[in-house]
Amino acid sequence: MSTVLAVATGTGNSLFAADRIGHDYLFFAEDLISGKSVFPDDMDRLGIIFPVYCGGIPSAIQHLVSDVLAERDNSALGYIFAVATNGGLPMNALSDLDKELQDHGLAMSYGAAVRMPDAYLPLQKKAVSNDKAREIAAKAEEKLRIIASEIESEKIELPGKGLLFRTVRRFSRMASTPRQNGKLRIDSSKCTHCNTCLRICPQGNIREEGGGIVFENSCISCFACYHRCPEGAISYPGAIGQYKGLVETSRLIRR
Ligand SMILES: Cc1cc2nc3c(=O)[nH]c(=O)nc-3n(C[C@H](O)[C@H](O)[C@H](O)COP(=O)(O)O)c2cc1C
């Protein structure tokens, strides 16, 4: 019998949360989708740890449920729990996941949301300061201790449907669809070709071409590349500062 955590993360907040929840295995959601990692047959507890994107779930979590979980024999799976990390407005994310699971014949037993430092740049162009990030992380850590013990004791706590559930769900599905982010730029005079950006991109959306870095068309705007570039060589219009995150960059390497 084993507890498995499936984690979606851009800037590492959800990995920070996952580290604080007891588990036997931890996999990136994208690796489970690609088949690089496989759910163990004896999985009886599954935790889905993810960032709230546009009031809903990231596309990787949607695919994890519809393309991977729905395709396996889940008869041994007794307890499905979820932790939604967010910037203070989790909206419908947990009920969105609950609905996605139900649509595929599964049932969520417990869901909790935790506020974390927000790395999203299009709204607030200034990266969260180190002091503010530390303050938010300390509160998150306290909340995660409670969440971890509730999960350990298999508490049942189902998320209620938020306001305008169907409308928000439709919007967040649309807004979270991977697409080209034409606004991210590489300053080639600063880039040292360390390849950190392409190695941590959860989408595999960055590649090297002709000695330069090229963004493809499936960006989820997680801003991991922007924040984690050791040289600050990636820019976004009007954005200043970098959020260095709560886990080591080496933990975010995927390829
Ligand atoms: C594309 C995008 C959309 C987001 N939408 C929301 C949102 O609707 N509500 C919210 O509270 N936080 C939102 N956030 C903030 C993230 O949920 C939060 O920073 C999360 O902890 C990031 O997790 P990660 O570091 O594991 O990627 C958004 C972040 C991104 C990148």
The ligand as a MOL file (V3000), in Angstrom:
LIG
                    3D

  0  0  0     0  0            999 V3000
M  V30 BEGIN CTAB
M  V30 COUNTS 31 33 0 0 0
M  V30 BEGIN ATOM
M  V30 1 C -1.0560 31.3920 -14.9450 0
M  V30 2 C -1.3050 31.6160 -13.4860 0
M  V30 3 C -2.5830 31.8330 -13.0250 0
M  V30 4 C -2.8140 32.0200 -11.6530 0
M  V30 5 N -4.0880 32.1960 -11.2130 0
M  V30 6 C -4.3260 32.3200 -9.8920 0
M  V30 7 C -5.6640 32.4570 -9.4020 0
M  V30 8 O -6.6400 32.4730 -10.1340 0
M  V30 9 N -5.8300 32.5760 -8.0510 0
M  V30 10 C -4.7740 32.5930 -7.1760 0
M  V30 11 O -4.9740 32.7080 -5.9870 0
M  V30 12 N -3.4990 32.4360 -7.6150 0
M  V30 13 C -3.2500 32.3010 -8.9420 0
M  V30 14 N -1.9640 32.1410 -9.3900 0
M  V30 15 C -0.8680 32.0320 -8.4160 0
M  V30 16 C -0.4430 30.5820 -8.1880 0
M  V30 17 O -1.5580 29.7640 -7.9610 0
M  V30 18 C 0.5090 30.4490 -6.9870 0
M  V30 19 O 1.5720 31.3320 -7.0910 0
M  V30 20 C 0.9930 29.0050 -6.8820 0
M  V30 21 O 1.4300 28.7590 -5.5650 0
M  V30 22 C 2.1200 28.6920 -7.8430 0
M  V30 23 O 2.5090 27.3730 -7.6430 0
M  V30 24 P 3.8130 26.7270 -8.2780 0
M  V30 25 O 4.9740 27.5140 -7.7590 0
M  V30 26 O 3.7910 25.3350 -7.7660 0
M  V30 27 O 3.6770 26.8280 -9.7460 0
M  V30 28 C -1.7200 31.9950 -10.7410 0
M  V30 29 C -0.4220 31.7850 -11.2200 0
M  V30 30 C -0.2120 31.5990 -12.5720 0
M  V30 31 C 1.2120 31.3740 -13.0430 0
M  V30 END ATOM
M  V30 BEGIN BOND
M  V30 1 1 1 2
M  V30 2 1 2 3
M  V30 3 2 2 30
M  V30 4 2 3 4
M  V30 5 1 4 5
M  V30 6 1 4 28
M  V30 7 2 5 6
M  V30 8 1 6 7
M  V30 9 1 6 13
M  V30 10 2 7 8
M  V30 11 1 7 9
M  V30 12 1 9 10
M  V30 13 2 10 11
M  V30 14 1 10 12
M  V30 15 2 12 13
M  V30 16 1 13 14
M  V30 17 1 14 15
M  V30 18 1 14 28
M  V30 19 1 15 16
M  V30 20 1 16 17
M  V30 21 1 16 18
M  V30 22 1 18 19
M  V30 23 1 18 20
M  V30 24 1 20 21
M  V30 25 1 20 22
M  V30 26 1 22 23
M  V30 27 1 23 24
M  V30 28 2 24 25
M  V30 29 1 24 26
M  V30 30 1 24 27
M  V30 31 2 28 29
M  V30 32 1 29 30
M  V30 33 1 30 31
M  V30 END BOND
M  V30 END CTAB
M  END
